[in-house]
Amino acid sequence: MTIDRQDLRALCEKTLAETHFEGLGRRIVGKVRDSYVDAGRRTLIASDRVSCFDRVVGTIPLKGQVLNQMAAFWFEQTRNIAPNHLISVPDPNVSVVKECRTLPVEFVMRGYLTGSSSTSIWTAYARGDRSYCGHVLPDGLRRHEKLPAPILTPTTKAEQGNHDELTSRADLIARGVLSEQRYDEAHAIAQRLFAEGTRFAEKQGLILVDTKYEMGLDENDEILVVDEIHTPDSSRYWRIEGYEKALQAGESPAAIDKEYVRLWLGEQGYKGDGKPPELPIEVRVEAASRYISAFEQVSGTAFVPNREEPLARIRRNLGLA
């Protein structure tokens, strides 16, 4: 890793928690990104906020840089698989993208029976459910086991502070949220991206466990992939080394994503309701280390952190007064 833990401790004092820029357009605040929309373009600023259980629970040093740069890496890596919205990356935390009409669904691809939230596929399976988002699951599967085949489990997109809700192809079509043709087109894109992510991750010694994709429509009503692809925020990665041993022992495989923060919160008794406990510095530093390791192992390139004060640097790189 290109930065040591002592530096990460110091950078806990310089995290990018929020932005308020004039001259970029209409400001929209998401769970972990601030967006500014103007004249058919959207400036996406990846903050250092971390979201678990659909709640912002704190900040992680350098997380925004990792998130933004990994998203850019994957957008370039998959352009031949599916068109996306990326135009340029003028700052480590910033991407300028084409403005799209976002589809009101998150397309979640799952390859393994896992998860810790109240709506996770493992939670449902463990209580006896054998139908999940319209998919029938066989009996006899173990926690963290690979599913017979990857499945798409869509969720509706909730406003910040609320929980996304599980749904299914049949339900979305019946309610008129998406047409059958549009859903199947998005499903095909998600399958292609997940297959490529799985292949690339395996080459790097990783398992792409599950991930979410967001999609939007451009001015020609064509689907573009938006938001991010295969980042530690949108995806769960396990290390191939040690996976089988952990599975046989009934233990959680070694992960390199924000599942670490989610599990820590769960150990404190927090599952998304009420005010989250404050993240200790050591938890934030460990999470940052895992984000950086994820970038380096997934991309096969070294992560080069920018240690400048983020707000001033972003303002300069975007040419703002």
C-alpha positions as CSV (number, residue, x, y, z in Angstrom):
1,M,0.0,0.0,0.0
2,T,1.3,3.5,-0.9
3,I,0.3,5.2,2.4
4,D,0.9,4.1,5.9
5,R,-1.6,3.9,8.8
6,Q,-0.1,6.9,10.6
7,D,-0.7,9.1,7.6
8,L,-4.3,7.7,7.4
9,R,-4.8,8.7,11.0
10,A,-3.7,12.2,10.3
11,L,-5.9,12.3,7.2
12,C,-9.0,11.5,9.4
13,E,-8.9,15.2,10.2
14,K,-9.1,16.2,6.5
15,T,-11.9,14.1,5.2
16,L,-14.3,15.5,2.6
17,A,-17.6,15.4,4.4
18,E,-19.7,17.8,2.2
19,T,-19.4,20.4,-0.5
20,H,-21.1,23.7,-1.3
21,F,-19.8,25.1,-4.6
22,E,-21.3,28.0,-6.5
23,G,-21.2,28.1,-10.3
24,L,-21.5,24.3,-10.9
25,G,-25.3,24.2,-11.2
26,R,-28.1,22.8,-9.1
27,R,-26.8,20.9,-6.1
28,I,-28.1,17.4,-5.3
29,V,-26.9,15.5,-2.2
30,G,-26.7,11.7,-2.2
31,K,-25.6,9.3,0.3
32,V,-21.9,9.5,-0.6
33,R,-21.8,11.9,-3.6
34,D,-22.7,15.6,-4.1
35,S,-23.9,16.3,-7.6
36,Y,-24.1,19.6,-9.5
37,V,-26.3,19.6,-12.6
38,D,-26.1,22.2,-15.4
39,A,-26.5,22.2,-19.2
40,G,-26.7,18.5,-19.8
41,R,-23.8,17.7,-17.6
42,R,-23.4,16.5,-14.1
43,T,-20.4,17.1,-11.9
44,L,-20.1,14.2,-9.5
45,I,-18.0,14.8,-6.3
46,A,-17.2,11.7,-4.4
47,S,-17.1,12.6,-0.7
48,D,-15.5,10.6,2.0
49,R,-18.9,9.7,3.6
50,V,-19.6,6.0,4.1
51,S,-23.1,4.6,4.0
52,C,-24.2,1.3,5.6
53,F,-27.7,0.1,6.0
54,D,-28.8,3.0,3.8
55,R,-27.5,5.5,6.4
56,V,-24.5,7.8,6.3
57,V,-22.5,6.6,9.3
58,G,-19.3,8.7,9.1
59,T,-16.3,9.4,6.9
60,I,-13.3,7.4,5.8
61,P,-10.0,9.1,4.8
62,L,-9.3,9.1,1.0
63,K,-12.4,7.0,0.4
64,G,-13.8,9.5,-2.2
65,Q,-10.5,9.4,-4.2
66,V,-10.6,5.6,-4.2
67,L,-14.3,5.5,-5.1
68,N,-14.0,8.0,-8.0
69,Q,-10.8,6.6,-9.4
70,M,-12.0,3.0,-9.3
71,A,-15.3,4.0,-11.0
72,A,-13.3,5.8,-13.7
73,F,-11.1,2.7,-14.1
74,W,-14.1,0.4,-14.6
75,F,-16.0,2.8,-16.9
76,E,-12.9,2.7,-19.2
77,Q,-12.5,-1.0,-18.8
78,T,-16.1,-1.8,-19.8
79,R,-16.9,0.8,-22.5
80,N,-16.9,-2.0,-25.1
81,I,-19.5,-4.0,-23.0
82,A,-21.9,-1.2,-22.2
83,P,-22.0,2.6,-22.9
84,N,-21.6,4.8,-19.9
85,H,-21.9,8.4,-18.8
86,L,-18.3,9.3,-18.1
87,I,-16.9,12.4,-19.9
88,S,-13.8,13.4,-17.8
89,V,-12.0,13.2,-14.4
90,P,-10.7,16.7,-13.6
91,D,-9.8,15.9,-10.0
92,P,-9.2,12.8,-7.9
93,N,-12.6,13.2,-6.3
94,V,-14.5,14.5,-9.3
95,S,-16.1,13.0,-12.5
96,V,-17.9,15.1,-15.1
97,V,-20.6,12.9,-16.7
98,K,-23.4,13.2,-19.2
99,E,-26.7,14.0,-17.5
100,C,-29.2,11.1,-17.8
101,R,-32.8,10.3,-16.7
102,T,-31.9,7.7,-14.1
103,L,-34.0,4.6,-14.0
104,P,-35.8,4.3,-10.6
105,V,-34.2,0.9,-9.9
106,E,-30.9,-0.4,-8.6
107,F,-29.9,-3.6,-10.4
108,V,-28.2,-5.8,-7.8
109,M,-26.3,-8.8,-9.2
110,R,-25.6,-11.5,-6.6
111,G,-23.3,-14.5,-7.0
112,Y,-23.2,-15.8,-3.4
113,L,-25.5,-16.4,-0.5
114,T,-24.3,-13.8,2.0
115,G,-25.1,-10.5,3.7
116,S,-25.8,-9.2,7.1
117,S,-28.6,-6.6,6.7
118,S,-32.3,-7.4,7.4
119,T,-33.0,-7.5,3.7
120,S,-29.9,-9.6,2.6
121,I,-30.3,-12.8,0.7
122,W,-28.7,-14.8,3.5
123,T,-31.0,-13.3,6.2
124,A,-34.0,-14.3,4.0
125,Y,-32.7,-17.7,3.3
126,A,-31.8,-18.4,7.0
127,R,-35.3,-17.7,8.1
128,G,-36.6,-20.2,5.6
129,D,-37.5,-18.1,2.5
130,R,-36.8,-19.9,-0.7
131,S,-38.1,-17.2,-3.0
132,Y,-36.0,-14.0,-3.2
133,C,-36.8,-11.2,-5.6
134,G,-38.6,-13.7,-7.9
135,H,-35.9,-16.3,-7.8
136,V,-36.4,-19.7,-6.4
137,L,-33.5,-20.9,-4.3
138,P,-32.7,-24.6,-3.6
139,D,-32.5,-26.1,-0.1
140,G,-29.2,-27.1,1.5
141,L,-27.1,-24.0,0.7
142,R,-24.6,-22.7,3.3
143,R,-23.9,-19.1,4.3
144,H,-21.3,-17.6,1.9
145,E,-21.8,-20.4,-0.6
146,K,-21.8,-19.7,-4.4
147,L,-25.3,-19.6,-5.9
148,P,-26.0,-22.0,-8.7
149,A,-25.9,-19.0,-11.0
150,P,-25.7,-15.2,-10.6
151,I,-29.1,-13.6,-10.1
152,L,-30.4,-10.1,-10.5
153,T,-32.3,-8.8,-7.4
154,P,-33.6,-5.3,-8.1
155,T,-34.4,-2.8,-5.5
156,T,-36.4,0.4,-5.6
157,K,-34.3,3.5,-4.9
158,A,-35.2,5.3,-1.7
159,E,-34.7,8.9,-0.7
160,Q,-31.7,9.5,1.5
161,G,-32.4,8.4,5.0
162,N,-34.9,5.7,3.9
163,H,-34.3,2.0,3.1
164,D,-34.2,0.7,-0.5
165,E,-36.9,-2.0,-0.9
166,L,-36.5,-5.4,-2.5
167,T,-38.6,-6.0,-5.6
168,S,-38.7,-8.3,-8.7
169,R,-39.0,-8.2,-12.4
170,A,-42.7,-9.2,-12.3
171,D,-43.5,-6.5,-9.7
172,L,-41.7,-3.7,-11.5
173,I,-43.4,-4.6,-14.8
174,A,-46.8,-5.0,-13.2
175,R,-46.6,-1.6,-11.5
176,G,-45.4,0.1,-14.7
177,V,-42.1,1.2,-13.2
178,L,-40.2,-0.3,-16.2
179,S,-41.5,-2.0,-19.4
180,E,-40.6,-5.6,-20.0
181,Q,-38.3,-4.6,-22.8
182,R,-36.5,-2.0,-20.8
183,Y,-36.1,-4.3,-17.8
184,D,-34.7,-7.1,-19.9
185,E,-32.3,-4.8,-21.7
186,A,-31.0,-3.5,-18.3
187,H,-30.8,-7.1,-17.1
188,A,-28.6,-8.1,-20.0
189,I,-26.3,-5.2,-19.4
190,A,-26.0,-6.1,-15.7
191,Q,-25.2,-9.7,-16.6
192,R,-22.5,-8.7,-19.0
193,L,-20.9,-6.3,-16.6
194,F,-21.0,-8.8,-13.7
195,A,-19.4,-11.5,-15.9
196,E,-16.6,-9.1,-16.8
197,G,-16.2,-8.0,-13.3
198,T,-16.1,-11.6,-12.1
199,R,-13.5,-12.6,-14.7
200,F,-11.3,-9.6,-14.0
201,A,-11.5,-10.0,-10.2
202,E,-10.6,-13.7,-10.4
203,K,-7.5,-12.8,-12.4
204,Q,-6.5,-10.5,-9.5
205,G,-7.1,-13.1,-6.8
206,L,-10.6,-11.8,-5.8
207,I,-14.2,-12.9,-5.8
208,L,-16.8,-10.4,-6.9
209,V,-19.5,-11.5,-4.6
210,D,-22.3,-9.0,-5.4
211,T,-22.6,-5.5,-6.8
212,K,-25.2,-2.9,-7.8
213,Y,-25.5,-1.1,-11.1
214,E,-27.4,2.1,-11.8
215,M,-28.6,3.0,-15.3
216,G,-30.1,6.0,-17.0
217,L,-31.5,7.1,-20.4
218,D,-29.7,9.6,-22.6
219,E,-31.3,12.1,-24.9
220,N,-31.9,9.3,-27.4
221,D,-33.6,7.0,-24.8
222,E,-30.6,4.7,-24.9
223,I,-29.4,3.1,-21.7
224,L,-26.2,4.3,-20.2
225,V,-24.5,2.9,-17.1
226,V,-24.2,5.7,-14.5
227,D,-23.0,6.3,-11.0
228,E,-20.2,3.8,-10.5
229,I,-19.1,0.2,-11.4
230,H,-17.5,-2.4,-9.2
231,T,-16.2,0.0,-6.5
232,P,-15.9,-1.0,-2.8
233,D,-19.1,1.1,-2.1
234,S,-21.2,-0.7,-4.7
235,S,-19.6,-4.1,-4.5
236,R,-18.5,-6.9,-2.1
237,Y,-15.2,-8.5,-2.8
238,W,-13.6,-11.5,-1.0
239,R,-10.1,-12.8,-1.4
240,I,-9.9,-16.2,-3.2
241,E,-7.1,-17.3,-0.9
242,G,-8.8,-18.6,2.3
243,Y,-12.3,-18.6,0.9
244,E,-12.8,-22.4,0.9
245,K,-11.3,-22.7,4.4
246,A,-13.6,-20.0,5.7
247,L,-16.6,-21.6,4.0
248,Q,-15.9,-25.0,5.6
249,A,-15.4,-23.4,9.0
250,G,-18.6,-21.4,8.8
251,E,-16.6,-18.2,9.0
252,S,-16.8,-15.0,7.0
253,P,-14.3,-14.9,4.1
254,A,-11.7,-12.1,4.2
255,A,-13.3,-9.0,2.6
256,I,-11.8,-5.9,1.2
257,D,-14.9,-3.6,1.1
258,K,-17.2,-1.6,3.4
259,E,-18.6,-4.9,4.8
260,Y,-15.9,-4.4,7.5
261,V,-17.6,-1.2,8.6
262,R,-21.1,-2.8,8.3
263,L,-20.0,-5.7,10.5
264,W,-18.4,-3.4,13.1
265,L,-21.7,-1.5,13.3
266,G,-23.6,-4.8,13.7
267,E,-21.3,-5.8,16.5
268,Q,-22.3,-2.6,18.3
269,G,-26.0,-3.6,17.8
270,Y,-26.7,-1.1,15.0
271,K,-28.7,-2.3,12.0
272,G,-29.7,1.0,10.5
273,D,-32.3,2.3,12.9
274,G,-31.7,5.5,14.8
275,K,-28.4,7.4,15.2
276,P,-25.4,5.3,14.3
277,P,-22.5,4.9,16.8
278,E,-19.4,7.1,16.1
279,L,-16.7,5.3,14.1
280,P,-13.5,5.1,16.1
281,I,-10.3,6.3,14.3
282,E,-8.9,2.8,14.2
283,V,-12.0,1.6,12.4
284,R,-11.8,4.4,10.0
285,V,-8.1,3.8,9.3
286,E,-8.7,0.1,8.8
287,A,-11.6,0.8,6.5
288,A,-9.4,3.2,4.5
289,S,-6.6,0.6,4.2
290,R,-9.2,-1.9,2.9
291,Y,-10.5,0.6,0.3
292,I,-7.0,1.3,-0.9
293,S,-6.1,-2.4,-1.0
294,A,-9.3,-3.0,-3.0
295,F,-8.3,-0.4,-5.6
296,E,-4.8,-1.7,-5.9
297,Q,-5.7,-5.4,-6.1
298,V,-8.7,-5.0,-8.3
299,S,-7.1,-2.6,-10.8
300,G,-3.6,-4.0,-10.6
301,T,-2.2,-0.5,-10.2
302,A,-0.8,1.5,-7.3
303,F,-3.2,4.0,-5.6
304,V,-1.5,7.5,-5.6
305,P,-3.2,9.6,-2.9
306,N,-3.5,13.3,-3.1
307,R,-3.0,14.8,0.4
308,E,-4.0,18.3,-0.4
309,E,-6.9,19.9,1.5
310,P,-9.7,18.6,-0.7
311,L,-12.1,21.5,-1.0
312,A,-9.4,24.0,-2.1
313,R,-7.9,21.5,-4.5
314,I,-11.3,20.6,-6.1
315,R,-12.2,24.3,-6.4
316,R,-8.8,25.0,-8.2
317,N,-9.1,21.9,-10.5
318,L,-12.7,22.9,-11.5
319,G,-11.7,26.5,-12.2
320,L,-14.0,27.9,-9.5
321,A,-13.4,31.3,-8.0
